[in-house]
């Protein structure tokens, strides 16, 4: 079989010295760009939506942004497991994952273009749901490539490169978007063009084998809803991995979602000042992030351990949210952003590899990853609502920070009970 079509997972996975073949090398080289596509869609839309919501009704911006984000996250939670189940059961000449990756990119792109033309909260909610559904539909099958085609000894490296793309796009996306702050529709359209070019190039460079000869598992609506439940008593490691992601991303989204408003209401910047400063927060942390993510994944492969690095990354994220309390200034925001990106660099580089080793069933990789990825999207529903409640109850944006720190720390500690991964 041609090396382009041979599943990489057939390589030896029993030691820590596996050498990638040419197909795996292409995946390793191109996955940062593929992972950046959904991250770019989320980052650009997140930056623009905050500005658009504020332009519609500045007085109700906190509640309205929470509403828009919640609508989008609900769509995301449906997309990941649904497309995961369908992807696991897809049998085509192009394989199981590519058709859904392409479809997700198309739907997400339609959402971006729609958002650029939206001038009401209702339309922004529809656009946010389309964006989240589409790019989560892309991300689910894309993440399944890791257990499908990457041998265990190389998963830390692949996880590092995948995380590099997703986090780099999250950092740089708002910076690029800020260049279009006065031309938001053009900004959305430009992001759409970049995303579609990358997705098509990735699929052409990394074809999957024709899988039409493989048995096709049955599918029914009842089976789908049954499959969404993974009993934590039978699969406790899966449950702890889910809980850890849920809390770490929960703390992260509490701050990230309202970063523009925190810069205004807590630090005291004007709208125009905050719109310029907020995108730069991630840029300040980019060097530390690059060092953290490029070191953590390969180091995890070398020592054969995941948990200590995931724990350290999560605790660093938690600690970073306390910095603005001690230094309520632009410098404090920059310092917090720098530390956050270091922690997320470590966490992201290794967490993807860790969760790939606690999946319950080989035939349901995409579905189970979709369930785990709910733990990264559900917080974008809960965290903004909780943060909004904290702001309303306390009368201060500053109260968001210690809450986020506590939630993220609990997420980091959830990795400790996992037994099947060191």
C-alpha positions in Angstrom: 0.0 0.0 0.0 1.2 3.5 -0.8 2.7 5.3 2.2 0.2 8.1 1.7 -2.7 5.8 2.3 -1.3 3.4 4.9 -2.7 4.1 8.4 0.1 5.4 10.5 -1.3 3.6 13.6 0.1 0.3 12.1 3.6 1.4 13.2 5.0 0.0 16.4 3.6 1.7 19.5 5.3 -0.4 22.2 8.4 1.8 22.8 9.4 5.4 23.0 11.7 5.4 19.9 9.3 4.9 17.0 10.5 6.6 13.8 7.7 8.2 11.8 7.2 7.1 8.2 6.6 9.7 5.4 2.8 9.8 5.9 3.2 10.5 9.6 5.9 13.1 8.9 3.5 14.9 6.6 0.8 14.8 9.4 3.3 16.2 11.9 4.4 19.0 9.5 0.8 20.0 8.5 -1.3 19.5 11.7 -0.3 22.9 13.2 -1.9 24.6 10.2 -5.0 22.4 10.3 -5.5 22.9 14.0 -5.1 26.6 13.5 -8.2 26.7 11.3 -10.9 26.2 13.9 -8.8 28.2 16.4 -8.7 31.1 14.0 -12.4 30.9 13.4 -13.1 31.0 17.2 -10.5 33.7 17.9 -11.6 36.1 15.1 -15.3 35.7 15.9 -14.7 36.0 19.6 -12.9 39.4 19.1 -15.4 40.7 16.6 -18.5 39.5 18.5 -17.5 41.4 21.7 -17.2 44.6 19.6 -20.5 43.9 17.7 -22.5 43.2 20.9 -21.2 46.4 22.5 -22.1 48.4 19.4 -25.7 47.0 19.5 -26.3 47.8 23.2 -23.4 49.0 25.3 -25.4 49.0 28.6 -26.4 45.4 28.3 -23.1 44.1 26.7 -22.2 41.7 29.5 -25.5 39.9 29.5 -25.8 39.9 25.7 -22.4 38.6 25.1 -23.0 35.8 27.6 -26.2 35.0 25.6 -24.5 35.0 22.3 -21.6 32.8 23.6 -24.1 30.4 25.3 -26.0 29.9 22.0 -22.8 29.2 20.2 -21.6 26.8 22.8 -24.8 24.8 22.7 -24.3 24.3 19.0 -20.7 23.2 19.7 -21.8 20.6 22.2 -24.2 19.1 19.7 -21.6 19.2 16.9 -18.7 17.4 18.5 -20.4 14.1 19.6 -22.9 14.0 16.6 -20.2 14.4 14.0 -18.0 12.1 16.0 -20.6 9.3 15.8 -21.2 9.9 12.1 -17.5 10.1 11.4 -16.8 6.8 13.1 -19.4 5.2 10.9 -18.5 6.9 7.6 -17.2 4.6 4.8 -16.1 6.4 1.7 -13.3 6.4 -0.9 -11.8 9.4 1.0 -12.0 7.6 4.4 -13.9 8.5 7.5 -12.6 11.9 8.6 -11.9 14.1 5.5 -15.6 14.5 4.4 -16.6 15.8 7.8 -13.5 18.0 8.2 -14.3 19.7 4.8 -18.1 20.0 5.6 -17.3 21.6 9.0 -15.0 24.1 7.4 -17.7 25.1 5.0 -20.4 25.5 7.7 -18.1 27.5 9.9 -17.2 29.8 7.0 -20.8 30.4 6.3 -21.2 31.4 9.9 -18.3 33.8 9.7 -19.7 35.6 6.7 -23.1 35.7 8.3 -21.6 37.3 11.4 -20.1 40.0 9.3 -23.5 41.0 8.1 -25.3 40.8 11.5 -26.5 43.9 13.2 -28.8 42.5 15.9 -28.3 40.3 18.9 -30.6 37.7 17.4 -28.6 37.5 14.2 -25.3 37.4 16.1 -26.7 34.4 18.1 -27.5 32.6 14.8 -24.1 33.4 13.4 -22.3 32.3 16.6 -24.2 29.0 16.5 -23.3 28.4 12.9 -19.6 29.2 13.6 -19.4 27.0 16.6 -21.3 24.1 15.0 -19.1 24.2 11.9 -15.7 24.5 13.4 -16.4 22.0 16.1 -17.7 19.6 13.4 -14.2 20.2 11.8 -12.3 19.8 15.1 -13.9 16.5 16.1 -12.8 14.3 13.2 -9.5 16.2 13.0 -8.7 15.3 16.6 -9.5 11.7 15.9 -6.5 11.5 13.5 -4.3 11.3 16.6 -5.6 7.9 17.9 -6.4 6.8 14.3 -3.0 7.3 12.7 -0.3 8.3 15.2 1.5 5.7 17.3 1.6 6.2 21.1 5.4 7.1 21.2 4.8 10.0 18.9 1.6 11.3 20.3 3.2 13.9 22.6 5.0 15.3 19.6 1.9 15.4 17.5 -0.1 16.8 20.5 2.5 19.6 20.8 2.2 20.5 17.1 -1.5 20.4 17.2 -1.6 22.5 20.3 0.9 24.9 18.7 -1.5 25.6 15.9 -4.6 26.0 18.0 -3.1 28.2 20.7 -1.0 30.3 18.2 -4.2 31.0 16.3 -6.0 31.9 19.5 -3.2 34.4 20.3 -2.6 35.8 16.9 -6.2 35.7 15.7 -7.3 38.7 17.7 -4.2 40.6 16.7 -5.0 40.2 13.0 -8.6 40.9 13.7 -7.8 44.2 15.4 -6.5 45.4 12.1 -10.1 45.1 10.8 -11.8 46.6 13.9 -13.3 49.3 11.6 -14.0 46.8 8.7 -15.4 43.9 10.5 -17.2 42.2 7.5 -13.9 42.3 5.6 -12.1 40.8 8.6 -14.6 37.9 8.7 -14.3 37.3 4.9 -10.5 37.3 5.1 -10.4 34.7 7.9 -12.8 32.5 5.8 -10.5 32.5 2.8 -7.4 31.6 4.9 -9.3 28.7 6.7 -10.6 27.1 3.5 -7.3 27.2 1.7 -5.6 25.5 4.7 -8.2 22.8 5.1 -8.2 21.9 1.4 -4.4 21.8 1.4 -4.3 19.6 4.5 -6.7 17.1 3.1 -4.9 16.8 -0.2 -1.5 16.3 1.5 -2.8 13.8 4.0 -5.3 11.4 2.3 -6.9 8.6 4.2 -7.3 5.1 2.8 -10.5 4.0 1.2 -12.4 2.4 4.0 -15.5 1.2 2.2 -14.5 -2.4 2.9 -14.6 -2.0 6.6 -17.6 -3.1 8.6 -20.1 -0.3 9.3 -21.4 -0.1 12.9 -25.1 0.4 13.1 -26.6 3.8 13.9 -29.9 4.9 15.4 -31.0 8.0 17.2 -31.4 5.9 20.4 -27.9 4.5 20.0 -26.6 8.0 19.5 -28.0 9.3 22.8 -27.0 6.2 24.6 -23.4 6.6 23.2 -23.2 10.1 24.7 -23.0 8.5 28.2 -19.7 7.0 29.2 -20.1 5.6 32.7 -17.4 7.0 34.9 -17.7 4.0 37.2 -16.6 1.7 34.3 -14.2 4.3 32.8 -13.0 6.4 35.7 -9.9 7.7 33.9 -12.1 9.0 31.1 -14.3 10.7 33.7 -11.4 12.4 35.5 -10.0 13.6 32.2 -13.4 15.1 31.3 -13.6 16.8 34.7 -10.1 18.2 34.5 -10.7 19.7 31.1 -14.1 21.1 32.2 -12.7 23.0 35.1 -9.4 24.2 33.6 -11.2 25.6 30.5 -14.0 26.9 32.8 -11.5 29.1 34.7 -9.9 30.1 31.4 -13.1 31.2 29.7 -14.2 33.2 32.7 -11.4 35.6 32.0 -11.1 35.2 28.2 -14.7 35.9 27.4 -14.8 39.2 29.2 -11.2 40.3 28.6 -12.3 43.3 26.6 -14.8 44.3 29.3 -12.3 43.6 32.1 -9.8 45.9 30.5 -12.5 48.6 30.5 -14.4 48.0 33.7 -11.5 46.8 36.0 -8.4 48.5 34.5 -10.3 51.6 33.4 -9.4 51.7 29.7 -11.6 53.4 27.1 -13.3 51.2 24.4 -10.7 52.2 21.8 -7.8 51.6 24.1 -9.1 48.2 25.2 -9.7 47.2 21.6 -6.0 47.8 20.9 -4.5 46.4 24.2 -6.5 43.2 24.5 -5.1 41.5 21.3 -1.6 42.4 22.4 -2.0 40.5 25.7 -1.5 37.1 23.9 1.4 38.4 21.8 3.3 39.3 24.9 3.1 35.7 26.0 3.9 34.1 22.7 7.6 33.5 23.3 7.0 31.8 26.6 4.2 29.8 25.0 6.4 28.6 22.1 9.1 27.5 24.5 6.6 25.7 26.8 4.7 23.8 24.1 7.8 22.8 22.1 9.5 21.4 25.2 6.6 19.9 27.1 5.3 17.5 24.4 8.6 15.9 23.3 9.7 15.8 27.0 6.5 13.9 27.9 7.3 11.4 25.1 10.8 11.0 26.3 10.0 10.3 29.9 6.8 8.4 29.1 4.7 10.5 31.6 1.8 12.9 31.0 0.2 13.6 34.4 2.9 15.8 36.0 3.0 18.1 33.0 -0.7 18.4 32.7 -0.9 19.2 36.5 1.8 21.8 36.3 0.3 23.5 33.2 -3.1 23.7 34.9 -1.8 25.1 38.1 0.2 27.8 36.2 -3.0 28.8 34.4 -4.8 29.1 37.8 -2.0 31.2 39.2 -1.9 33.5 36.3 -5.5 34.7 36.9 -4.5 36.2 40.3 -1.9 38.6 38.8 -4.3 41.3 37.9 -5.6 41.4 41.5 -2.1 42.3 42.7 -1.4 44.6 39.7 -4.7 46.1 38.4 -3.0 47.7 35.4 -2.2 47.1 31.7 1.2 45.7 32.9 -0.7 43.3 35.1 -2.9 42.2 32.2 0.2 41.6 30.1 1.9 39.6 32.9 -1.2 37.5 33.4 -1.4 36.8 29.7 2.2 35.8 29.6 1.9 33.4 32.4 -1.4 32.0 31.1 0.1 31.2 27.7 3.0 29.4 29.4 0.6 27.3 31.4 -1.6 26.6 28.5 1.4 25.7 26.3 2.4 23.0 28.8 -1.2 21.8 29.3 -2.2 21.7 25.7 1.0 20.0 24.5 0.4 17.0 26.8 -3.3 16.9 27.6 -4.3 15.8 24.0 -1.8 12.9 24.2 -3.2 12.0 27.7 -6.8 11.9 26.7 -6.0 9.8 23.6 -4.8 7.1 26.0 -8.0 7.0 28.2 -10.5 6.5 25.3 -12.8 3.6 26.1 -13.4 2.1 22.7 -11.2 1.9 19.5 -14.3 1.9 17.2 -15.6 5.1 18.8 -12.5 7.3 18.8 -14.1 10.4 17.2 -17.3 10.0 19.3 -15.4 9.7 22.6 -13.1 12.6 21.7 -16.3 14.5 20.9 -17.6 13.9 24.4 -14.3 14.9 25.9 -14.3 18.0 23.8 -17.6 19.0 25.3 -15.5 19.7 28.4 -13.8 22.4 26.3 -17.0 23.9 24.9 -19.4 23.5 27.8 -17.3 26.0 29.8 -17.9 28.6 27.1 -21.6 28.3 28.1 -21.2 28.1 31.8 -18.2 30.3 32.4 -19.6 33.6 30.9 -22.9 33.1 32.7 -21.1 32.5 36.0 -18.8 35.4 35.4 -21.7 37.7 34.5 -23.4 36.6 37.7 -20.3 37.3 39.7 -20.0 40.8 38.2 -23.6 41.6 38.8 -23.6 40.2 42.4 -20.3 41.8 43.5 -20.5 44.9 41.5 -16.9 44.4 40.5 -15.1 42.8 37.5 -12.2 42.0 39.8 -14.2 39.2 41.5 -13.9 37.2 38.4 -10.2 36.6 38.9 -10.1 34.6 42.2 -13.1 32.5 41.1 -11.3 31.6 37.8 -8.2 30.7 39.8 -10.1 28.3 42.1 -11.9 26.6 39.2 -8.7 26.2 37.1 -6.8 24.8 40.1 -9.5 22.1 40.7 -9.2 21.2 37.1 -5.5 20.7 37.4 -5.9 18.5 40.4 -8.4 16.2 38.7 -5.6 14.6 36.7 -4.1 13.0 39.9 -6.7 10.1 40.2 -6.1 8.9 36.6 -4.4 5.5 36.9 -4.0 4.2 33.3 -1.6 7.0 32.3 1.5 8.0 34.3 
